[in-house]
Amino acid sequence: MEEISVIKNGAVITPFKMIKNGVVVFRDGRIITVGQEKDVETPKEAKVIDASSGIVAPGFFDIHVHGSKGSDVMDASYEAINKLAKFEASHGTTAFLATTISASQNDLLNAAKTVNVSMKKGTDGAEVLGAHLEGPYINPKKCGGQDSKYIRPPSLDEFREILKVSNYAVRLVTLAPEVDGAKKLIVELRNFGITASIGHSNATYSEVVDAIKHGISHATHTFNRMRGFDHREPGVVGVVLIHDELTAELICDYVHVHPAAMKLLTKVKGPSGVVLVTDAIRAAGMPDGKYKLGKRNVIVKNGVSRLESGGLAGSTLTMDKAVRNMVNLVGASLQEAVMMATINPAKVVGVDDRKGSLEHGKDADFVILDRELNVCSTIVRGKMVHRKTINE
């Protein structure tokens, strides 16, 4: 049996209020008690983790991340995913979905197999909770950083093959509902309990509303690479804004989306309707320079990743920075920003029974932040996987 541990001397965010002088007690990778120190009896044998007057929050959950530190999920190697997992943990993320891009079927199968291997083997950082297939069933007119040569209509046989080799670890699929065969795939995803997300789509308002009836429930990187709003044709953005059935991803890096648009989205959807994601690629955590996204060249300058044509291609964002941006630049409360980075994504892919909030019985996944919201420590299932050093 693992030793019992307690985090104390900090403010604790539990769904979703701030508990001053809070404590969290956990054992065997699960939370036992959360509350104010004066109300919680701490076992004498408990190992004490000092939050140093910081903030104890649920670990972040990134449901849309491709890579970091020179590695990418499409490298289809355990080493690449483990490197990503360690980088994610260093920025407060305790769980993530390994995200693919439009590619050949063989490359997607290899990536899916590797996700399965990584889940079984475990990582030295954030936990891999499954795969997010971003494409290849998207609209080439809205391909963005995706390679149009690999974009194709949905095939149930092809998807089932990917699902099988992943050991049914696919949790999220980004697709364009207006392309031929998409409705059948949306129904298939619903039958398997997989979240269908609209993204890289040129759908009309009515086409998106129809897709919701078939099972679409999420929107991939809202505003980016989707038909925009017009007062006569509200498009994909119009549906995302006014339909509560859809949760909305947001890349909060102040590059992908204008601050006013971010404020509009959060005001209309409310804190429970927005999901912070990074959409980070292998250039995250790396210096400016040339990188690859799939087989396409990407140039990173001042931390912004673009195709050689100039279009945006993923990001170098981290989840802790996204949370800080929501608080410091968009004006969300810390509790609201944490909600967008934790329980909201957990609900999107149906793991909120064990992830996303500090409650009795849930996984002991924590990030300890200082008062400037920088990451001090990250704990995954009760195990310390990152601790800030003096030189960081």
N, C-alpha and C positions, 0 to 999 in steps of 0.2 A: 504494500500500500504506500502511495506517495505521501510525503509530509504535507501537513496542512499549512496554508500560507495566508497572510493577511496583508492587504495594501492599506496603509493609513497615512495620516498627515497630509491629506489633500482634499480637494472638493471633488465629489463624485457626481457624474451625470448619469442618472438612471431615469427610465423613460417617463417623460424627458424633462426632468427638473434638476436643479443643482442642489446637492446635499453638502452643506458646509461641514467641515470636520467629519467627512464620511469615511467609512471603511468598507472593504470588500473582503470576505473570507471565502477561500476556495480550496478544494482538495480533489485529487484524481482528475484534474482537468475540468472540473465543474464548479460553478458558483454555488456556495452554500447560503451566504447571507450578504445582504447589502443594506446599509443604514447609517445612522449617525453613530459616532464612536460611543457616545454616552448610553446608547440603547442596545449596543451589540456586545455580547460577552465574547471576548477573544480568547481562544484556548491558550493556555500558558506555553504549550509546546509549539505554537505556530511560528513559522518563519516570517519575519517582518520585512516587507518591502516598503521603503520610505518614499512617499510621493513628493517629499521636499516642498510642501506647500503648493504643489502644482495641481493639475486637473487630471482625474482618472475618468476615462471615457471608454465606451465599447471600441474594440478594434475596428478600423475602417474595412469596408468590403468593396473592392473594385471589380465590377462586373464587366468592365470593358478595358482590357489592357493587353497589348500585343507583345511588348518586350521592354528591355532596359539593359543598360551596361553592356551593350554590344551584342546581346542575345535576343532571339525572337522565338515565339511559339512555333513558327513555321520552320525553324531549324530542326524540329522534330527530334530533339535529344533531351534526355533527362537533365543533363548538365545545363542546358539553356534555360529550362523551366526552373531549375533549382536556383540559378543565378537571379532570375526574375523574382523568385520567391524571397530571396534574401534582400534584394533591393526594395521590394514592396514593404517588407517588415521594417526596414530602416526608416521608412516614412509613415509608419503607424498603421499600415495595412496588415490585417491578420488573416484575410481570406480573399481569394480572387478567382475569376473565371479566365482561364487561358484562352485568349481570343485569336481566331484565325482570320485570314483574308481570302478573297477569291483566288483560287488556285486550281491546278489540275486535280482530278479525283485522286490520283496516286499520292500527291503531296498532302491532300487533306486527310487521307487515310493514315498516312504516317504520323501526321500531327495528332490525330485523334488517338491513335495507339499510344503515343507518348504521354498524352494527358492521362490516360488510364494507368500507365506505368507509374507516373509521378504521384498520382493519388494513392496507389497501393503502397509505394515505397515511402512516401512522405518526403518533406523537404526540410531544409535548415532554416526556413523562414516562414512566410505566410502559407496558409493551407490552400491547396488547390481544390476548389469545390466543384470543378467541372469545366466544360468547354462552352464558349460562346462562338457560334459560327456567324461571322459577319460576312455574308455572301456565301456562295457565289450567285445566289438567286435574287439579284438586285437589278435595278434599271441602269443600263449602260449610259443613259443620258445624265445620270447623277452619280457616276462612278467615283468621282473625287480621287483619292489616293489609290483606289483599287484598280487593278489592271483589267481593262475592258476585254482583253483577249480571253480571260478566264470566266467572264460573266456568262451565265447560261440560264435557260428556263428551269424551274424546279423539276426534279425527277424523284419520285417516291422511292424507286429502287436504289438510286444513288444515295439518297439521304439515309435510308435504312441500313445501307452498308456502312456508312460513316458511324451511325448510331451504334451498330453492333460492335465494330472494332474498338469503339470507345468504352465498351461495356456499359452502354446506356448512360454515359456521363454528360451528354449534351444537355445543357439547362436553358440555353437561350439561343435563338436563331434570328438574325436580322435579315429581312427580305423586303421586296417591293411587292405589295399586294396586287398591283395592276398588271403584272406580267402573267403570261399564260401559265396555268398550272399552279399559281400561288395559293388559290383558295383551297385546293385539295391538300396542299402541304400544311396550310394553317390548321385545317381540321385534323390532319395527322399529328401535328405537334400537340394540339389540345388533347388528343386521345392518349398521348404518351406523357402528359403532364409537363410538357416543355413550353416555356414562354415564347410566344411569337412577338417579334418587335418590328415595327415599320421603320425602315431606314434606307438611304440611298434610293429614294422613291420620288417619282414624278406624278403620283396619284392625284386625282381630283378629290375634292371634298366628299362627293358622294361615294367614290370608290373606297375611301378610307372608312367612312361610316359603315359601308357594307362589310369591310374587312373586320371591323369590330364585332359585328354580328357573327362572323365565322370564328373569331377567337383571338384576334390581335389585341394585346393589352399593354403594350409598351412602345416607346419611341426612342430610337437610337440617335445619339448626339443631336438633340433638338435644334432646329434652325439650319444645321449644316447638312448639305446635300439632300435636301427635301424641298418639294414644291412650296414656295413661300406664300404669304398671305396677300390676297387681293380682295377688295371689298365685293367684287362680283364672283370671284372664285377663291374662297378661303383656303383651298389647298390643304396640304398635309399639316402645315403649321396651324391653320385655323381649327382643324379637328383636335390637334393636341392641346390647344389652349382651352377649348370649351368642353371637351368630353372628359369627364372624371374617370371613365373606364381606362384611360391611358395614363400611365406614369411617364415622366419625361426625363431622359438623360440630359445632363448639362456638362459641357467641358468648360469649367470655370477658370480659364487661363488668361482672360482678357485679350485673347487673340482670335479665338474661334467665334466669339459672340460679343456684341457690343454691350457695355454695361447697362444701358437702358433696356435692351432686350432681355438681359438676365433678370433685371428687376421686374419687368413685365411678366416673365414666366413665373417667377416665384410668387409674385402678388396674385396672379390669376390661379395658379395651381395650388398655392398654399405649401407650407413646409412638408406636408405628407405626400405631395405629388411630384416632387423633384428628386432626382437621383444623381449625385455627383459621380462622375467617372473621369478617368485620365485620358483614355484612348492613346496611351503612351506607346511609342515604338522603341526599337533597339537603341535609339539615340538618347533616350532618357538617362540621366546620370553620366553622360559623356560630354566631351568638349564639342564645340562647333566643328563642322566638317561634313564629309560626304558619307552617306550610309545607304543601306538597301531596305526597301519595304517590299517584301516579296522579291520580284526581279526588277523592280523599278528603282532608279536612283533618286535619292532624297538629299537635299542640301540643308543643313542646319546652320542658321546664322542668328546670333543673339538668342539662342534657345528656341527659335521658331523653325519647325521642319516644313519644307516645301519641296514639291516636285521641281524638276528642272524647268517646267513650264510656268512655275510660279504659284500653282495651286497648293493649298494646305494639304499636308499628308500626315495625319496623326499628330501627336504632340510630344513634348518632353515634360508634361505636367506630372506632379505627384499628388497623392490624396491629401497629405497634410497641407500643401500649398493651396489646394482647391478649397479646403475648409477655411484656411486663413483668408483667402480672397472673398469667400462668401460673407465672412464676418467684417473684415476691414474695408472692403471695397463695395460690396453689394448691400451691406447693412443688415444681414440676418443676425439673429441672436446666436450665441455659441450653441445653445441647445438645438436650435433649428438646423444649423449647419451640420452638427453631429448627426442629427436624425437623417439628413440627406445622404450622409456617408456611411450609415450603418443599418438601421432597421429598414429604411426604405428599399435599398437594394436587396436586403435579405427577403423582404416580402415579395419583390418582383420575381424571384426564382424559387420561392416556397421553402426557404430554410429559416424563417423567422421563429420557428419553434425552438431553435437552438443557437441562432446567431443574431447579432444586431442590437442587443440591449443587455444591460447588466441586471439580470433577474435570477432568482433562485432556480437552479437546475440547468441553466444555459451554460454553454461552453465558456471556459475562463479565458476569454479573448479580450485583452486590454491594451490601450495605449495610454501612457502617462505623458502629459504635455506640460511644458512650463507655462508661465503666464503670458508669454508671447505666442503661444500655441505651436512651439517647436517640439518635436518628438524627443523625449528623454529615454523612454523604454517601451518595448513592445513585447507582449506576452501572448503566446498562442497555445491554447488548451493547457494553460497553467505553466508552460515552459517559457522562460526568458529567452527570446531569440534575438533581441537587439537591445543594447544599452549604449547610450551616447557616451563617447569618450571625451576627454578634455580637448583633444585636437580637432574634434568635429565642429 
